[in-house]
Amino acid sequence: MIGRILTALAAVGLTACSQANDRKPENQAAANQAQPKKKPAYCFFKEPETKAWAASRDKNGNVVVKGKVFRSDSRYKAMLQPAVVTGTSAEISPTIAINDTGFGAPGNWWDVTATIPSSAQVSSVTVSCGPRKLAEFNLPPKS
């Protein structure tokens, strides 16, 4: 008797699994629509606290972003977050972290640099801080 019940439960479970797979495209479409719009990250810097943004390619064709960011409290250092690459465009943002260097930056202006890995096909780079765009660059893709 217990064997029959377990067999019946297993059959019901397998049937339920196959029904979910039959509707997979519908479920994926619903999941894509249900995702909320991404909010921009919090910006720790005011407009005049960032300057000298530049983007170039290194010898391997990867994009290198450089700039200067002011942080008045030397317990924290300015740095760049990892870039978000979407197709041929990339977005990168400054942020702060605990100053583990033991030193402050001259005049509290931190030199920030980041190389975007595997970015030979990236042709557009945006430096943003929260909802604001600090700089935009167009670079020819590395051939």
VOBA-1610 file (N, C-alpha, C; in pm, whole numbers, padded with zeros to 5 digits, always signed):
BEGIN
Met+00082-00120+00000Met+00000+00000+00000Met+00086+00126+00000Ile+00190+00131+00086Ile+00278+00247+00091Ile+00353+00262-00041Gly+00389+00150-00102Gly+00459+00152-00231Gly+00373+00217-00338Arg+00243+00188-00338Arg+00152+00246-00436Arg+00139+00397-00415Ile+00132+00438-00291Ile+00120+00581-00260Ile+00246+00655-00307Leu+00363+00598-00277Leu+00488+00662-00320Leu+00498+00669-00472Thr+00455+00564-00540Thr+00456+00563-00686Thr+00363+00670-00741Ala+00247+00684-00682Ala+00150+00785-00726Ala+00206+00926-00704Leu+00268+00947-00589Leu+00327+01079-00561Leu+00441+01111-00657Ala+00522+01013-00688Ala+00631+01034-00783Ala+00576+01069-00921Ala+00469+01003-00963Ala+00408+01031-01093Ala+00352+01173-01096Val+00287+01214-00990Val+00233+01350-00982Val+00347+01453-00988Gly+00455+01424-00916Gly+00570+01515-00915Gly+00632+01529-01053Leu+00648+01418-01124Leu+00705+01423-01259Leu+00613+01495-01355Thr+00483+01476-01341Thr+00387+01545-01427Thr+00395+01696-01404Ala+00406+01737-01280Ala+00415+01880-01248Ala+00543+01940-01307Cys+00652+01866-01304Cys+00778+01915-01361Cys+00766+01934-01510Ser+00703+01840-01580Ser+00694+01852-01725Ser+00601+01965-01764Gln+00498+01994-01686Gln+00409+02105-01717Gln+00481+02238-01704Ala+00568+02254-01605Ala+00643+02379-01589Ala+00737+02400-01707Asn+00797+02292-01757Asn+00887+02304-01872Asn+00812+02340-01998Asp+00685+02297-02010Asp+00605+02329-02128Asp+00580+02479-02138Arg+00576+02549-02027Arg+00548+02693-02025Arg+00673+02777-02003Lys+00789+02722-02028Lys+00914+02792-01999Lys+00925+02928-02070Pro+00895+02941-02200Pro+00904+03073-02264Pro+00809+03175-02201Glu+00689+03130-02164Glu+00593+03221-02099Glu+00646+03267-01964Asn+00703+03174-01886Asn+00757+03209-01755Asn+00874+03305-01768Gln+00961+03284-01867Gln+01077+03371-01886Gln+01031+03511-01925Ala+00932+03522-02013Ala+00881+03653-02053Ala+00821+03727-01934Ala+00747+03654-01850Ala+00688+03716-01731Ala+00796+03760-01634Ala+00901+03680-01619Ala+01010+03716-01528Ala+01084+03839-01579Asn+01104+03850-01709Asn+01172+03968-01765Asn+01091+04094-01743Gln+00958+04086-01754Gln+00874+04202-01734Gln+00865+04241-01587Ala+00874+04145-01497Ala+00855+04170-01355Ala+00976+04234-01288Gln+01092+04235-01355Gln+01212+04291-01293Gln+01199+04443-01281Pro+01221+04498-01161Pro+01211+04643-01145Pro+01329+04713-01213Lys+01306+04839-01248Lys+01411+04917-01312Lys+01525+04940-01212Lys+01648+04925-01258Lys+01764+04938-01171Lys+01780+05083-01126Lys+01796+05102-00996Lys+01818+05235-00941Lys+01967+05268-00948Pro+02003+05393-00977Pro+02145+05427-00976Pro+02201+05418-00835Ala+02329+05382-00826Ala+02395+05372-00696Ala+02403+05510-00631Tyr+02416+05512-00501Tyr+02429+05638-00429Tyr+02559+05707-00468Cys+02554+05838-00483Cys+02673+05914-00521Cys+02726+05988-00398Phe+02853+05963-00364Phe+02915+06026-00248Phe+02977+06162-00280Phe+02973+06205-00407Phe+03049+06322-00450Phe+02959+06426-00515Lys+02991+06553-00490Lys+02922+06663-00558Lys+02994+06688-00690Glu+02929+06760-00778Glu+02983+06785-00912Glu+03127+06838-00912Pro+03161+06939-00831Pro+03299+06992-00836Pro+03403+06902-00768Glu+03362+06789-00710Glu+03455+06701-00641Glu+03512+06592-00732Thr+03486+06601-00861Thr+03545+06508-00958Thr+03596+06590-01076Lys+03707+06547-01133Lys+03762+06621-01247Lys+03863+06533-01323Ala+03908+06586-01435Ala+04015+06528-01516Ala+03986+06387-01564Trp+03864+06360-01607Trp+03830+06227-01655Trp+03890+06204-01794Ala+03940+06084-01816Ala+03997+06046-01945Ala+03978+05897-01965Ala+03966+05858-02091Ala+03955+05716-02125Ala+04047+05690-02244Ser+04116+05578-02239Ser+04207+05539-02347Ser+04214+05387-02351Arg+04291+05336-02444Arg+04310+05192-02453Arg+04453+05157-02414Asp+04468+05042-02347Asp+04602+04995-02314Asp+04655+04911-02431Lys+04773+04853-02417Lys+04836+04779-02527Lys+04757+04655-02568Asn+04672+04604-02478Asn+04589+04488-02509Asn+04453+04526-02567Gly+04425+04655-02578Gly+04298+04702-02632Gly+04190+04724-02528Asn+04219+04699-02402Asn+04121+04722-02295Asn+04111+04870-02264Val+03993+04914-02222Val+03968+05054-02189Val+04022+05083-02049Val+04094+05195-02037Val+04146+05242-01909Val+04080+05377-01880Val+04016+05389-01765Val+03950+05513-01724Val+04029+05573-01609Lys+04056+05705-01619Lys+04131+05776-01515Lys+04056+05903-01478Gly+04078+05947-01354Gly+04020+06073-01309Gly+04073+06110-01173Lys+04023+06222-01120Lys+04058+06267-00986Lys+03928+06289-00909Val+03928+06243-00782Val+03810+06252-00699Val+03850+06305-00562Phe+03776+06405-00513Phe+03804+06469-00385Phe+03728+06399-00273Arg+03800+06370-00165Arg+03738+06313-00044Arg+03797+06387+00075Ser+03718+06469+00141Ser+03769+06555+00248Ser+03809+06476+00372Asp+03747+06363+00398Asp+03776+06281+00516Asp+03879+06175+00476Ser+04002+06189+00523Ser+04108+06098+00479Ser+04099+05958+00540Arg+03997+05932+00621Arg+03974+05795+00667Arg+03921+05710+00552Tyr+03874+05776+00446Tyr+03819+05708+00329Tyr+03900+05745+00206Lys+03908+05653+00113Lys+03974+05680-00013Lys+03872+05669-00126Ala+03898+05743-00231Ala+03812+05734-00349Ala+03866+05625-00440Met+03777+05557-00508Met+03816+05451-00601Met+03705+05435-00704Leu+03730+05356-00807Leu+03628+05328-00908Leu+03570+05189-00886Gln+03439+05180-00896Gln+03371+05052-00887Gln+03400+04972-01014Pro+03381+04842-01011Pro+03394+04764-01136Pro+03294+04814-01240Ala+03336+04816-01364Ala+03252+04865-01472Ala+03141+04765-01504Val+03030+04820-01553Val+02920+04739-01603Val+02924+04751-01755Val+02947+04639-01823Val+02958+04639-01968Val+02831+04578-02026Thr+02769+04652-02120Thr+02650+04605-02190Thr+02675+04623-02339Gly+02701+04514-02407Gly+02729+04521-02550Gly+02857+04598-02577Thr+02844+04710-02649Thr+02961+04791-02682Thr+02973+04915-02595Ser+02896+04921-02487Ser+02906+05036-02397Ser+02941+04990-02256Ala+03008+05078-02182Ala+03048+05049-02044Ala+03015+05168-01957Glu+02982+05141-01832Glu+02955+05247-01734Glu+03037+05218-01609Ile+03100+05321-01557Ile+03183+05307-01438Ile+03153+05424-01345Ser+03165+05402-01214Ser+03129+05505-01116Ser+03232+05513-01004Pro+03258+05634-00955Pro+03344+05647-00838Pro+03267+05613-00710Thr+03342+05567-00611Thr+03283+05536-00481Thr+03390+05558-00375Ile+03359+05526-00250Ile+03458+05538-00143Ile+03476+05404-00075Ala+03591+05390-00010Ala+03622+05270+00068Ala+03708+05314+00186Ile+03720+05231+00285Ile+03806+05259+00400Ile+03949+05278+00349Asn+04015+05382+00395Asn+04153+05409+00353Asn+04246+05312+00425Asp+04290+05213+00352Asp+04380+05112+00407Asp+04526+05138+00369Thr+04554+05255+00312Thr+04690+05285+00267Thr+04776+05342+00379Gly+04714+05400+00479Gly+04790+05463+00587Gly+04830+05606+00553Phe+04795+05652+00433Phe+04828+05787+00388Phe+04705+05851+00327Gly+04703+05984+00327Gly+04599+06057+00257Gly+04650+06097+00119Ala+04560+06141+00035Ala+04598+06188-00097Ala+04640+06335-00087Pro+04733+06380-00173Pro+04774+06521-00172Pro+04653+06612-00196Gly+04628+06700-00103Gly+04515+06791-00113Gly+04380+06720-00108Asn+04378+06596-00065Asn+04259+06511-00059Asn+04201+06476-00196Trp+04280+06496-00304Trp+04238+06457-00439Trp+04301+06321-00471Trp+04218+06220-00482Trp+04264+06084-00511Trp+04269+06062-00662Asp+04380+06008-00709Asp+04391+05964-00848Asp+04326+05827-00856Val+04225+05815-00942Val+04156+05687-00957Val+04177+05636-01099Thr+04203+05507-01110Thr+04225+05443-01240Thr+04164+05305-01236Ala+04102+05266-01347Ala+04047+05131-01358Ala+04060+05084-01502Thr+04099+04960-01518Thr+04103+04896-01649Thr+03981+04806-01659Ile+03906+04821-01766Ile+03788+04738-01788Ile+03834+04613-01861Pro+03831+04497-01797Pro+03881+04375-01860Pro+03796+04332-01979Ser+03860+04272-02077Ser+03793+04218-02197Ser+03704+04323-02264Ser+03755+04445-02279Ser+03675+04554-02332Ser+03721+04602-02470Ala+03782+04516-02547Ala+03831+04555-02679Ala+03718+04599-02772Gln+03598+04546-02753Gln+03484+04582-02839Gln+03401+04698-02784Val+03436+04749-02667Val+03363+04862-02608Val+03400+04989-02685Ser+03298+05063-02729Ser+03322+05186-02804Ser+03269+05310-02733Ser+03191+05292-02628Ser+03131+05403-02555Ser+03150+05380-02405Val+03206+05480-02335Val+03229+05470-02190Val+03164+05590-02123Thr+03088+05564-02018Thr+03023+05669-01940Thr+03074+05661-01797Val+03116+05775-01743Val+03151+05784-01601Val+03031+05850-01535Ser+02967+05780-01443Ser+02847+05833-01379Ser+02861+05830-01228Cys+02783+05915-01165Cys+02778+05921-01019Cys+02631+05936-00982Gly+02571+05825-00939Gly+02427+05826-00916Gly+02358+05848-01049Pro+02260+05937-01057Pro+02191+05960-01184Pro+02267+06056-01277Arg+02375+06120-01228Arg+02448+06219-01309Arg+02555+06154-01394Lys+02572+06206-01515Lys+02682+06165-01601Lys+02795+06265-01582Leu+02910+06217-01540Leu+03026+06303-01519Leu+03107+06321-01646Ala+03113+06216-01729Ala+03188+06223-01854Ala+03143+06111-01947Glu+03156+06135-02077Glu+03126+06034-02178Glu+03239+06032-02279Phe+03276+05913-02322Phe+03387+05898-02417Phe+03345+05801-02527Asn+03386+05831-02649Asn+03369+05740-02762Asn+03508+05698-02806Leu+03532+05569-02807Leu+03661+05514-02846Leu+03639+05417-02961Pro+03726+05421-03062Pro+03711+05319-03167Pro+03744+05182-03112Pro+03666+05079-03150Pro+03695+04945-03100Pro+03833+04898-03147Lys+03897+04817-03067Lys+04027+04760-03101Lys+04005+04653-03207Ser+04080+04664-03318Ser+04063+04563-03422Ser+04164+04454-03413
//
